[in-house]
Amino acid sequence: MRTEDLIKALDADISSKAMPLRPAWWLAAGAAVIIAAAVFWMTIGPRTDFMVAAHTVRFLSKFVFTIVLAISAFALIRTLSTPGAATGRAMAWMAAAPLLVALAVVLELFMVPERLWGTRMVGSNMMICMGFIPLIGIGPLAVFLWMLRYGAPTRPVLAGTVAGLLAGGLAATFYAAHCFDDSPLFVATWYTIAIAVLALLGALGGRFFVRW
Amino acid sequence: MSGKDEAELSRLLRAAIAGDEKAYADFLHRIAALVRGFVRRKIVQGGVDPEDVVQETLLAIHVKRHTWRQEAPVLPWVYAIARFKLIDAFRRRGRRIEIDVDDIAETFAEPETETVSERDINRALDGLPPAQRSVVSSVSVEGRSIGETAAKFGITETAVRVSLHRGLAAIAKRFSQGRFGRE
């Protein structure tokens, strides 16, 4: 088939429609939130003293970290799924969540006596944390990987990793409402490990599933 | 690349997405020429046929045209896709060479014959289900319109469009997975 012939076929197919990437990403985000919320409510649900906890800075700080991670990852993954789009600024924003966590860890180390550091870090929930963040995030990750396939990421492994971070930020936001361990020392350790699991799965998905 | 070309190509693709076939044919011809130049400059030594990469790129541009943001410049988008497809072609070729090395003894002695007609896309086309293959061939190689193709096979124009669309999507998918022939 000559290139000329191929162009004829492509031209005849111009009337086929596909949803533009931007609204498609918002739909995917909505679906991912619903999936994560459903899994969260069906399994662990929020902690019983949620309303009381909502008045404490440590509890609220968890949501700041996870939501900042989710928002920055969402901005980055949209540029990564568009060929030729500038990614530099969105990439730089990915540092925001880790920096906030690092800052909170430093503050916590100043405020909490040294003998309690270990207790705060180990907490009481680490196995649940490492189990449920990936569990809540796996459905959203599948949605995001599918979206990457619908898009056209020229760096599929990186895009898949960011899909994992996005799913992780979303899942951790829900999980934070359940978890009784509010210390930044706990969050910096166990949330990071749980989210890294999703990022690794995302990278594998990017490598083997995101082909176009 | 001048800003004038960029503006003109963006205009053509916008018109095409709105359904203007003439604008789309114009766009694809110009893009084919640009990508051909780009690919030929990048392929210094043999192994990868530039025209295969041009065809893969055009197909990818077609099936991924919804990823172009209409207010963004079109050329960075086109070249990003072309570069991705070129790297993909090298990667695949690398694999094939590894496979070939096992029984090279005789193939080395023979002169390399350039088979112009044996395009990757033909092999991908051959791997399609018969209905899709005949519709895609009719509209491309045989140069029939949608209406003429419908009349030839005694099916509706809608059925032709569906087969064409699925066939092209299937070829694009085969390229992306490095599969060309029948399974």
HADDOCK unambig.tbl for C-alpha pairs under 7 A between the chains (distance, minus, plus):
assign (segid A and resid 1 and name CA) (segid B and resid 121 and name CA) 6.87 0.50 0.50
assign (segid A and resid 1 and name CA) (segid B and resid 122 and name CA) 6.07 0.50 0.50
assign (segid A and resid 1 and name CA) (segid B and resid 141 and name CA) 6.14 0.50 0.50
assign (segid A and resid 3 and name CA) (segid B and resid 55 and name CA) 6.13 0.50 0.50
assign (segid A and resid 5 and name CA) (segid B and resid 140 and name CA) 4.46 0.50 0.50
assign (segid A and resid 5 and name CA) (segid B and resid 141 and name CA) 5.23 0.50 0.50
assign (segid A and resid 6 and name CA) (segid B and resid 140 and name CA) 5.65 0.50 0.50
assign (segid A and resid 7 and name CA) (segid B and resid 25 and name CA) 6.79 0.50 0.50
assign (segid A and resid 7 and name CA) (segid B and resid 28 and name CA) 6.60 0.50 0.50
assign (segid A and resid 8 and name CA) (segid B and resid 139 and name CA) 6.76 0.50 0.50
assign (segid A and resid 8 and name CA) (segid B and resid 140 and name CA) 5.39 0.50 0.50
assign (segid A and resid 9 and name CA) (segid B and resid 136 and name CA) 6.71 0.50 0.50
assign (segid A and resid 9 and name CA) (segid B and resid 139 and name CA) 5.53 0.50 0.50
assign (segid A and resid 9 and name CA) (segid B and resid 140 and name CA) 4.88 0.50 0.50
assign (segid A and resid 10 and name CA) (segid B and resid 62 and name CA) 6.77 0.50 0.50
assign (segid A and resid 11 and name CA) (segid B and resid 21 and name CA) 5.96 0.50 0.50
assign (segid A and resid 11 and name CA) (segid B and resid 24 and name CA) 6.17 0.50 0.50
assign (segid A and resid 11 and name CA) (segid B and resid 25 and name CA) 5.83 0.50 0.50
assign (segid A and resid 13 and name CA) (segid B and resid 161 and name CA) 6.86 0.50 0.50
assign (segid A and resid 13 and name CA) (segid B and resid 164 and name CA) 6.91 0.50 0.50
assign (segid A and resid 13 and name CA) (segid B and resid 165 and name CA) 6.11 0.50 0.50
assign (segid A and resid 14 and name CA) (segid B and resid 17 and name CA) 6.94 0.50 0.50
assign (segid A and resid 14 and name CA) (segid B and resid 19 and name CA) 6.37 0.50 0.50
assign (segid A and resid 14 and name CA) (segid B and resid 21 and name CA) 6.74 0.50 0.50
assign (segid A and resid 15 and name CA) (segid B and resid 19 and name CA) 5.74 0.50 0.50
assign (segid A and resid 18 and name CA) (segid B and resid 66 and name CA) 6.16 0.50 0.50
assign (segid A and resid 19 and name CA) (segid B and resid 66 and name CA) 6.50 0.50 0.50
assign (segid A and resid 20 and name CA) (segid B and resid 66 and name CA) 4.65 0.50 0.50
assign (segid A and resid 20 and name CA) (segid B and resid 67 and name CA) 6.19 0.50 0.50
assign (segid A and resid 21 and name CA) (segid B and resid 66 and name CA) 6.10 0.50 0.50
assign (segid A and resid 21 and name CA) (segid B and resid 67 and name CA) 5.28 0.50 0.50
assign (segid A and resid 82 and name CA) (segid B and resid 67 and name CA) 5.73 0.50 0.50
assign (segid A and resid 83 and name CA) (segid B and resid 77 and name CA) 5.10 0.50 0.50
assign (segid A and resid 83 and name CA) (segid B and resid 80 and name CA) 5.42 0.50 0.50
assign (segid A and resid 83 and name CA) (segid B and resid 81 and name CA) 6.25 0.50 0.50
assign (segid A and resid 84 and name CA) (segid B and resid 76 and name CA) 4.96 0.50 0.50
assign (segid A and resid 84 and name CA) (segid B and resid 77 and name CA) 4.48 0.50 0.50
assign (segid A and resid 84 and name CA) (segid B and resid 80 and name CA) 5.13 0.50 0.50
assign (segid A and resid 151 and name CA) (segid B and resid 64 and name CA) 6.96 0.50 0.50
assign (segid A and resid 151 and name CA) (segid B and resid 67 and name CA) 6.04 0.50 0.50
assign (segid A and resid 152 and name CA) (segid B and resid 64 and name CA) 6.74 0.50 0.50
assign (segid A and resid 152 and name CA) (segid B and resid 67 and name CA) 6.92 0.50 0.50
assign (segid A and resid 154 and name CA) (segid B and resid 84 and name CA) 5.93 0.50 0.50
assign (segid A and resid 211 and name CA) (segid B and resid 176 and name CA) 5.68 0.50 0.50
assign (segid A and resid 211 and name CA) (segid B and resid 177 and name CA) 6.72 0.50 0.50
assign (segid A and resid 212 and name CA) (segid B and resid 173 and name CA) 6.41 0.50 0.50
assign (segid A and resid 212 and name CA) (segid B and resid 176 and name CA) 4.84 0.50 0.50
